[in-house]
Amino acid sequence: MRSIRNNKPIIIFILVLGLFGSVYSEDIPTETIKLSLEDVSRLAIENSLDIQIAQYDAYISRTSLDDARSIFDTIFTAEASYNRNKKAQANSIAGSDAKEHSFSLGLEKKLPTGTTLSLDAIATKTKTNSAFSTLNPYNEALVGLTVKQEIGKNFFGLADRADIKLTELDIENSEFTSLDDIEEIVYKAQKAYWNLVLKDEEVVIREDIFKTAKRLHEIYKNKNSIGLVEESELLAIEALVYTRESDLTVANLGQETAKNELLFLLNKGDFKNKVKPKDKINVEPSTVNLYRVLEEAINSRRDYKRIRNELKKSEIDLVVKENALWPQIDLEATFARNNINADRGSAWEGLSSNANDEIALTLTIEVPLENREAKSELEKIRLEDSQLLLRLKRVERLILQEINDKVNQVNSSDNQIRLYQSIIKLHQRKLDNQIKRIGYGRSNADTLIQYEDDLLKARLALATNSYTYKVALIELDLVKNVLLDKYWEEPL
């Protein structure tokens, strides 16, 4: 609630701006933006907020790689301690007052081979009032190197390296998902562009039909003035003019809505601006070869690549889970050297000559007798691997189905366009002949209106099928996952 209250002045300003905006809207200069399909695709990639969001999804997923690799980070430790012991003792050997200052530095690093190296340096100063201490106070310098090798479950770092590889595959799959989202947004922008081209074409068709209706109205008005046509036919043509004008108004509204939708998807320009497409809706179509498209789709479909990555992960997991059936075996070797002297500097200097060494070897074996967790995990990954193989086959079938459907849609639209091109020519000839008959008094308004409607419907159908063909080509590229490759040059 606090955030809403804090934004009250902003909300009031927006409301006031909205009230007075209409008063001054006529004073705002409008700009005509000329766009091609290439321009729309480029602007969508550069400006779309949804694409930027999808990019950040990929960037966020990449941060997990350093997280996985952090197991091999070098760890530096430093410690300082002070201890004074004046507790009562059971004998006088230990003394009644002891002080100890200790400083230590350490480095630890795990290698991809599953080897852990630890290097420590410790300086200690001890002072006591014990009468049995031969050197008091004294300084101890100690350096130690410990090597620990995992040779059981994490056989020579197998599980550690597997975690990093699994993370890399997860990141790649996340990038595939982001590219899918980006490609979908480019598709929506291109579809919105062709929708605007369609609406522009519909406006042109409505304007042509409106002009034809007005021309017919003038002809009928002249014929009526000399008694060659009935008044009822003149009124029918006049009603037709009003109908065509109403249809044109609706078409203009649809054009404006399509333009605003495109500008929103491109995140560009003011909604007062006009957009003029450079491309035309009517082009010469062509058929698509199914087998060539299928081959291309198999090599480019990201869902197919994702499921193959999942199979790779399953294979890696299977090796790790089989290895997890082994006992936990750790071999540790420690080498330490120390020197004691009343002077701290001398204690450290004497490490090379007066030092005393310690060598320790430790073998640790940890065996869960039932080992039910490891067995359960292994059985789970085997079942998941079988499931993934079925999912892979399902994706292959899905690709085949989607490509078939889209290819059929493209080729069907191609056929429809050719048919309507022929139909328009026939309707145009029919209407022209009927208009000629007016001069001979052998036509009537109802027939003329019907013929004009036939031509209008055929022209609109051709425009709609041309739009369907354009969108079907885009959707075919979309199901092949190659649409983005035409416009996306830089790596994600």
C-alpha positions as CSV (number, residue, x, y, z in Angstrom):
1,M,0.0,0.0,0.0
2,R,2.9,2.4,0.7
3,S,4.1,2.2,-2.9
4,I,0.7,3.1,-4.2
5,R,0.4,6.0,-2.0
6,N,3.9,7.3,-2.9
7,N,2.9,7.1,-6.6
8,K,-0.3,9.3,-6.2
9,P,1.3,12.4,-7.6
10,I,2.5,10.4,-10.7
11,I,-0.9,8.8,-11.2
12,I,-2.7,12.2,-10.9
13,F,-0.2,13.7,-13.4
14,I,-0.9,10.9,-15.9
15,L,-4.7,11.4,-15.5
16,V,-4.4,15.1,-16.1
17,L,-2.1,14.5,-19.1
18,G,-4.8,12.1,-20.4
19,L,-7.6,14.7,-20.0
20,F,-5.7,17.5,-21.7
21,G,-3.9,15.3,-24.2
22,S,-6.8,15.1,-26.6
23,V,-7.0,18.9,-26.6
24,Y,-3.5,19.2,-27.9
25,S,-3.2,16.0,-29.9
26,E,-3.8,17.8,-33.2
27,D,-0.7,19.9,-32.4
28,I,1.6,16.8,-32.0
29,P,3.4,16.2,-35.3
30,T,2.9,12.7,-36.7
31,E,5.8,10.8,-38.3
32,T,5.5,8.2,-41.0
33,I,7.7,5.2,-40.4
34,K,8.6,3.1,-43.4
35,L,9.3,-0.5,-42.5
36,S,10.2,-3.7,-44.3
37,L,10.0,-7.3,-43.0
38,E,13.8,-7.1,-42.4
39,D,13.4,-3.8,-40.5
40,V,10.7,-5.2,-38.3
41,S,12.8,-8.3,-37.4
42,R,15.8,-6.2,-36.6
43,L,13.9,-3.7,-34.5
44,A,12.2,-6.5,-32.6
45,I,15.6,-8.0,-31.7
46,E,17.0,-4.6,-30.8
47,N,14.1,-3.1,-28.9
48,S,11.7,-5.7,-27.7
49,L,11.4,-5.8,-23.9
50,D,10.4,-9.5,-24.0
51,I,13.6,-10.4,-25.9
52,Q,15.7,-8.5,-23.3
53,I,13.9,-10.5,-20.6
54,A,14.6,-13.8,-22.4
55,Q,18.3,-12.8,-22.8
56,Y,18.6,-12.2,-19.0
57,D,17.2,-15.7,-18.4
58,A,20.2,-17.1,-20.3
59,Y,22.6,-14.8,-18.6
60,I,21.3,-15.8,-15.1
61,S,21.6,-19.5,-16.0
62,R,25.3,-19.0,-16.9
63,T,26.2,-17.9,-13.4
64,S,25.6,-21.5,-12.2
65,L,28.8,-22.6,-14.0
66,D,31.1,-20.7,-11.7
67,D,29.1,-22.0,-8.8
68,A,29.8,-25.5,-9.9
69,R,33.4,-24.8,-10.5
70,S,33.8,-23.2,-7.0
71,I,34.5,-26.7,-5.6
72,F,38.0,-26.2,-7.1
73,D,38.6,-22.8,-5.6
74,T,41.7,-22.1,-3.5
75,I,40.7,-21.4,0.1
76,F,42.9,-19.2,2.2
77,T,42.6,-19.4,6.0
78,A,44.1,-17.3,8.8
79,E,43.7,-17.7,12.5
80,A,45.0,-16.0,15.6
81,S,44.4,-17.2,19.1
82,Y,45.3,-16.4,22.6
83,N,44.9,-18.7,25.6
84,R,45.8,-18.2,29.3
85,N,45.3,-21.1,31.6
86,K,45.3,-20.5,35.4
87,K,43.0,-23.4,36.3
88,A,43.9,-25.5,39.2
89,Q,46.0,-28.5,38.3
90,A,46.2,-31.9,40.0
91,N,50.0,-31.8,39.9
92,S,52.7,-29.2,39.7
93,I,54.3,-30.5,36.4
94,A,52.0,-28.4,34.2
95,G,52.4,-25.3,36.3
96,S,49.7,-23.0,37.6
97,D,49.9,-20.3,34.9
98,A,50.3,-20.9,31.2
99,K,50.0,-18.5,28.2
100,E,49.9,-19.4,24.5
101,H,49.8,-17.1,21.5
102,S,49.2,-18.9,18.1
103,F,49.1,-17.6,14.5
104,S,48.4,-19.8,11.5
105,L,48.0,-19.4,7.8
106,G,46.7,-22.1,5.5
107,L,45.9,-22.8,1.8
108,E,43.6,-25.6,0.6
109,K,42.8,-26.6,-2.9
110,K,40.9,-29.4,-4.5
111,L,42.1,-30.6,-7.9
112,P,39.9,-32.1,-10.7
113,T,41.6,-35.4,-10.0
114,G,39.8,-35.5,-6.6
115,T,43.0,-34.7,-4.8
116,T,42.8,-32.2,-1.9
117,L,46.1,-30.3,-1.0
118,S,46.4,-28.5,2.3
119,L,49.4,-26.3,3.2
120,D,49.6,-24.9,6.8
121,A,52.1,-22.7,8.6
122,I,51.7,-22.2,12.4
123,A,53.7,-20.0,14.8
124,T,53.1,-20.6,18.5
125,K,54.6,-18.9,21.6
126,T,54.2,-20.6,24.9
127,K,55.1,-19.3,28.4
128,T,54.5,-21.2,31.7
129,N,55.6,-21.1,35.3
130,S,56.2,-24.8,35.4
131,A,59.5,-25.7,37.0
132,F,59.8,-28.7,34.7
133,S,59.8,-26.7,31.4
134,T,63.4,-26.8,29.9
135,L,62.8,-23.9,27.6
136,N,60.6,-21.1,28.9
137,P,59.2,-19.2,27.1
138,Y,59.6,-20.9,23.7
139,N,58.5,-20.4,20.1
140,E,57.4,-23.2,17.8
141,A,57.4,-23.0,14.1
142,L,55.5,-25.7,12.2
143,V,54.8,-26.3,8.5
144,G,52.7,-29.1,7.2
145,L,51.5,-30.5,3.9
146,T,48.5,-32.8,3.6
147,V,47.4,-34.7,0.5
148,K,44.0,-36.4,0.5
149,Q,43.0,-38.6,-2.4
150,E,39.4,-39.8,-2.9
151,I,39.5,-43.3,-4.6
152,G,36.1,-44.6,-3.7
153,K,32.7,-43.1,-4.7
154,N,34.3,-40.0,-6.1
155,F,36.9,-42.0,-8.0
156,F,39.7,-39.6,-8.8
157,G,37.2,-36.6,-9.0
158,L,34.7,-38.4,-11.3
159,A,31.7,-37.0,-9.5
160,D,33.1,-33.5,-9.2
161,R,33.9,-33.3,-12.9
162,A,30.5,-34.8,-13.7
163,D,28.7,-32.0,-11.8
164,I,30.4,-29.3,-13.9
165,K,29.6,-31.2,-17.2
166,L,25.9,-31.5,-16.1
167,T,25.8,-27.8,-15.3
168,E,27.2,-26.9,-18.7
169,L,24.5,-29.0,-20.4
170,D,21.9,-27.3,-18.2
171,I,23.2,-23.9,-19.3
172,E,23.1,-25.0,-23.0
173,N,19.5,-26.1,-22.6
174,S,18.6,-22.9,-20.9
175,E,20.1,-21.0,-23.8
176,F,18.0,-23.1,-26.2
177,T,14.9,-22.1,-24.2
178,S,15.8,-18.4,-24.3
179,L,16.4,-18.7,-28.1
180,D,13.0,-20.3,-28.5
181,D,11.4,-17.4,-26.6
182,I,13.3,-14.8,-28.7
183,E,12.3,-16.6,-31.9
184,E,8.7,-16.6,-30.8
185,I,8.8,-12.9,-30.3
186,V,10.3,-12.3,-33.7
187,Y,7.6,-14.5,-35.2
188,K,4.9,-12.4,-33.4
189,A,6.5,-9.2,-34.8
190,Q,6.6,-10.5,-38.3
191,K,3.0,-11.8,-38.1
192,A,1.9,-8.4,-36.8
193,Y,3.7,-6.8,-39.8
194,W,2.0,-8.9,-42.3
195,N,-1.3,-8.3,-40.5
196,L,-0.7,-4.6,-41.0
197,V,0.1,-5.2,-44.7
198,L,-3.2,-7.2,-44.9
199,K,-5.2,-4.4,-43.3
200,D,-3.6,-1.8,-45.6
201,E,-4.6,-4.0,-48.6
202,E,-8.2,-4.3,-47.2
203,V,-8.3,-0.5,-46.9
204,V,-7.2,-0.2,-50.6
205,I,-9.8,-2.7,-51.7
206,R,-12.6,-1.0,-49.6
207,E,-11.6,2.3,-51.1
208,D,-11.7,1.0,-54.7
209,I,-15.1,-0.6,-54.0
210,F,-16.3,2.6,-52.4
211,K,-15.2,4.6,-55.4
212,T,-16.9,2.2,-57.7
213,A,-20.1,2.4,-55.7
214,K,-20.0,6.2,-55.9
215,R,-19.4,6.0,-59.7
216,L,-22.4,3.7,-60.1
217,H,-24.5,6.0,-57.9
218,E,-23.7,8.9,-60.3
219,I,-24.6,6.7,-63.3
220,Y,-28.0,5.6,-61.7
221,K,-28.7,9.2,-60.7
222,N,-28.3,10.4,-64.3
223,K,-30.3,7.5,-65.6
224,N,-33.1,8.2,-63.1
225,S,-33.2,11.9,-64.1
226,I,-34.2,10.9,-67.6
227,G,-36.5,8.1,-66.5
228,L,-34.3,5.1,-67.6
229,V,-34.1,3.5,-64.1
230,E,-36.6,3.2,-61.3
231,E,-36.2,5.2,-58.1
232,S,-36.0,2.0,-56.0
233,E,-32.9,1.0,-57.9
234,L,-31.4,4.4,-57.3
235,L,-32.1,4.1,-53.6
236,A,-30.5,0.6,-53.6
237,I,-27.3,2.0,-55.1
238,E,-27.4,4.9,-52.6
239,A,-27.7,2.4,-49.7
240,L,-24.8,0.5,-51.3
241,V,-22.6,3.7,-51.1
242,Y,-23.4,4.2,-47.4
243,T,-22.6,0.5,-46.8
244,R,-19.3,0.7,-48.6
245,E,-18.4,3.9,-46.7
246,S,-19.2,2.1,-43.4
247,D,-17.1,-0.8,-44.4
248,L,-14.2,1.5,-45.2
249,T,-14.5,3.1,-41.8
250,V,-14.2,-0.3,-40.1
251,A,-11.3,-1.2,-42.3
252,N,-9.5,2.0,-41.3
253,L,-10.0,1.2,-37.6
254,G,-8.6,-2.3,-38.2
255,Q,-5.6,-0.8,-39.9
256,E,-5.0,1.6,-36.9
257,T,-5.3,-1.3,-34.4
258,A,-2.8,-3.5,-36.4
259,K,-0.4,-0.5,-36.6
260,N,-0.5,0.0,-32.8
261,E,0.0,-3.7,-32.2
262,L,3.1,-3.7,-34.3
263,L,4.6,-0.6,-32.6
264,F,4.0,-2.2,-29.2
265,L,5.8,-5.3,-30.2
266,L,8.7,-3.3,-31.6
267,N,8.8,-1.0,-28.5
268,K,9.3,1.8,-30.9
269,G,7.6,5.1,-31.9
270,D,4.6,6.9,-30.7
271,F,1.1,5.5,-31.4
272,K,0.3,8.8,-33.2
273,N,2.9,7.8,-35.8
274,K,1.9,6.2,-39.0
275,V,3.6,3.0,-40.4
276,K,3.9,2.4,-44.1
277,P,5.0,-1.2,-45.0
278,K,7.4,-1.5,-47.8
279,D,6.3,-5.0,-48.7
280,K,3.1,-6.0,-50.6
281,I,0.8,-8.8,-49.6
282,N,0.4,-10.2,-53.1
283,V,3.4,-12.1,-54.3
284,E,4.0,-15.1,-56.5
285,P,3.8,-18.1,-54.3
286,S,5.7,-21.4,-54.6
287,T,5.4,-24.9,-53.2
288,V,7.7,-26.4,-50.5
289,N,9.5,-29.7,-50.6
290,L,8.6,-31.8,-47.5
291,Y,11.7,-34.0,-47.3
292,R,14.1,-31.1,-47.6
293,V,12.3,-29.3,-44.8
294,L,12.3,-32.4,-42.6
295,E,16.1,-32.8,-42.9
296,E,16.6,-29.2,-42.0
297,A,14.3,-29.4,-39.0
298,I,16.1,-32.4,-37.5
299,N,19.4,-30.5,-37.6
300,S,18.0,-27.3,-36.1
301,R,15.1,-28.1,-33.7
302,R,16.1,-27.0,-30.2
303,D,13.7,-29.3,-28.4
304,Y,15.4,-32.2,-30.2
305,K,18.8,-30.8,-29.1
306,R,17.5,-30.3,-25.5
307,I,16.3,-33.9,-25.2
308,R,19.7,-35.2,-26.6
309,N,21.4,-33.1,-23.9
310,E,19.2,-34.7,-21.4
311,L,20.3,-38.1,-22.6
312,K,23.9,-37.0,-22.3
313,K,23.2,-35.9,-18.7
314,S,21.6,-39.3,-18.0
315,E,24.6,-41.2,-19.3
316,I,26.9,-39.1,-17.1
317,D,24.6,-39.5,-14.1
318,L,24.5,-43.3,-14.7
319,V,28.3,-43.6,-14.5
320,V,28.3,-41.5,-11.3
321,K,25.5,-43.4,-9.7
322,E,27.2,-46.8,-10.5
323,N,30.4,-45.4,-8.9
324,A,28.3,-44.4,-5.9
325,L,27.8,-48.1,-5.1
326,W,31.5,-48.2,-4.1
327,P,32.5,-47.6,-0.5
328,Q,33.9,-44.2,0.5
329,I,37.7,-44.7,0.4
330,D,40.1,-41.8,1.3
331,L,43.8,-42.0,1.4
332,E,45.5,-39.2,3.3
333,A,49.2,-38.5,3.7
334,T,50.6,-35.8,6.0
335,F,54.1,-34.4,6.2
336,A,54.9,-31.9,9.0
337,R,58.1,-30.3,10.2
338,N,58.6,-28.2,13.3
339,N,61.4,-26.4,15.2
340,I,61.4,-25.0,18.8
341,N,63.6,-22.0,19.9
342,A,63.4,-19.3,22.4
343,D,63.6,-16.7,19.6
344,R,60.7,-16.7,17.1
345,G,62.9,-15.8,14.1
346,S,65.4,-18.5,15.0
347,A,62.6,-21.0,15.2
348,W,61.6,-20.4,11.6
349,E,65.2,-20.1,10.4
350,G,66.0,-23.5,11.9
351,L,63.3,-25.3,10.1
352,S,65.7,-26.3,7.3
353,S,68.4,-27.7,9.6
354,N,67.3,-28.3,13.1
355,A,63.8,-29.4,12.3
356,N,61.9,-32.6,13.3
357,D,59.7,-34.3,10.8
358,E,56.4,-36.2,11.1
359,I,54.9,-38.4,8.4
360,A,51.4,-39.9,8.7
361,L,49.4,-42.1,6.4
362,T,45.7,-42.7,6.9
363,L,43.4,-44.9,4.9
364,T,39.7,-44.4,5.7
365,I,37.0,-46.8,4.4
366,E,33.3,-46.1,5.0
367,V,30.9,-48.8,3.8
368,P,27.1,-48.5,4.1
369,L,26.1,-52.1,4.5
370,E,22.6,-51.9,2.9
371,N,23.6,-49.0,0.6
372,R,19.9,-48.5,-0.2
373,E,20.3,-44.8,-1.1
374,A,22.9,-45.5,-3.8
375,K,20.9,-48.4,-5.2
376,S,17.7,-46.4,-5.3
377,E,19.4,-43.5,-7.1
378,L,20.9,-45.9,-9.6
379,E,17.5,-47.6,-10.3
380,K,15.9,-44.1,-10.6
381,I,18.4,-42.9,-13.2
382,R,18.1,-46.1,-15.2
383,L,14.3,-45.6,-15.4
384,E,14.7,-41.9,-16.3
385,D,17.1,-42.9,-19.1
386,S,14.5,-45.3,-20.5
387,Q,11.9,-42.5,-20.2
388,L,14.2,-40.1,-22.1
389,L,14.5,-42.5,-25.0
390,L,10.8,-42.6,-25.3
391,R,10.6,-38.8,-25.1
392,L,13.2,-38.6,-27.9
393,K,11.1,-40.7,-30.1
394,R,8.0,-38.6,-29.2
395,V,9.9,-35.4,-30.2
396,E,10.9,-37.0,-33.5
397,R,7.2,-37.9,-34.2
398,L,6.2,-34.4,-33.1
399,I,8.6,-32.8,-35.6
400,L,7.3,-35.0,-38.4
401,Q,3.7,-34.0,-37.6
402,E,4.4,-30.3,-37.3
403,I,6.5,-30.1,-40.4
404,N,3.8,-32.1,-42.4
405,D,1.1,-29.8,-41.1
406,K,3.0,-26.6,-41.9
407,V,4.1,-27.7,-45.4
408,N,0.6,-28.7,-46.2
409,Q,-0.7,-25.3,-45.0
410,V,1.9,-23.5,-47.2
411,N,1.1,-25.6,-50.3
412,S,-2.7,-25.3,-49.7
413,S,-2.4,-21.5,-49.4
414,D,-0.3,-21.5,-52.6
415,N,-3.1,-23.4,-54.4
416,Q,-5.8,-21.1,-53.0
417,I,-4.0,-18.0,-54.1
418,R,-3.8,-19.3,-57.7
419,L,-7.5,-20.1,-57.7
420,Y,-8.5,-16.7,-56.3
421,Q,-6.3,-14.9,-58.9
422,S,-8.4,-16.6,-61.6
423,I,-11.7,-16.1,-59.8
424,I,-11.0,-12.3,-59.5
425,K,-10.4,-12.0,-63.2
426,L,-13.7,-13.8,-63.9
427,H,-15.7,-11.6,-61.4
428,Q,-14.1,-8.4,-62.8
429,R,-15.1,-9.3,-66.3
430,K,-18.6,-10.2,-65.1
431,L,-19.0,-6.9,-63.3
432,D,-17.6,-4.9,-66.3
433,N,-20.0,-6.5,-68.6
434,Q,-22.9,-5.8,-66.2
435,I,-21.9,-2.1,-66.0
436,K,-22.0,-1.9,-69.8
437,R,-25.5,-3.3,-69.8
438,I,-26.7,-0.3,-67.8
439,G,-26.3,1.8,-70.8
440,Y,-28.7,-0.5,-72.7
441,G,-31.2,-0.6,-69.9
442,R,-30.7,-4.3,-69.6
443,S,-29.3,-4.4,-66.0
444,N,-30.8,-4.0,-62.6
445,A,-29.4,-2.8,-59.3
446,D,-29.7,-6.1,-57.4
447,T,-27.7,-8.0,-60.0
448,L,-25.1,-5.2,-60.1
449,I,-24.7,-5.1,-56.3
450,Q,-24.4,-8.9,-56.2
451,Y,-21.7,-8.9,-58.9
452,E,-19.8,-6.2,-57.0
453,D,-20.1,-8.2,-53.8
454,D,-18.7,-11.3,-55.5
455,L,-15.7,-9.3,-56.7
456,L,-15.2,-7.7,-53.3
457,K,-15.3,-11.1,-51.5
458,A,-12.9,-12.6,-54.0
459,R,-10.4,-9.7,-53.6
460,L,-10.6,-9.9,-49.8
461,A,-10.2,-13.7,-50.0
462,L,-7.1,-13.4,-52.1
463,A,-5.6,-10.9,-49.7
464,T,-6.5,-13.1,-46.7
465,N,-5.0,-16.2,-48.4
466,S,-1.9,-14.2,-49.3
467,Y,-1.6,-13.2,-45.6
468,T,-2.1,-16.9,-44.6
469,Y,0.6,-17.9,-47.0
470,K,3.0,-15.4,-45.6
471,V,2.3,-16.4,-42.0
472,A,2.5,-20.1,-42.9
473,L,6.0,-19.5,-44.3
474,I,7.0,-17.8,-41.1
475,E,5.5,-20.6,-39.0
476,L,7.3,-23.2,-41.1
477,D,10.6,-21.4,-40.3
478,L,9.5,-21.3,-36.7
479,V,8.8,-25.0,-36.4
480,K,12.2,-25.7,-38.1
481,N,13.8,-23.3,-35.6
482,V,15.6,-21.4,-38.3
483,L,13.6,-18.1,-38.2
484,L,16.0,-16.5,-35.8
485,D,19.1,-17.5,-37.7
486,K,18.1,-15.2,-40.5
487,Y,18.3,-12.1,-38.3
488,W,20.3,-13.1,-35.2
489,E,24.1,-12.6,-35.9
490,E,25.7,-12.2,-32.5
491,P,26.0,-15.0,-29.9
492,L,23.4,-14.9,-27.1
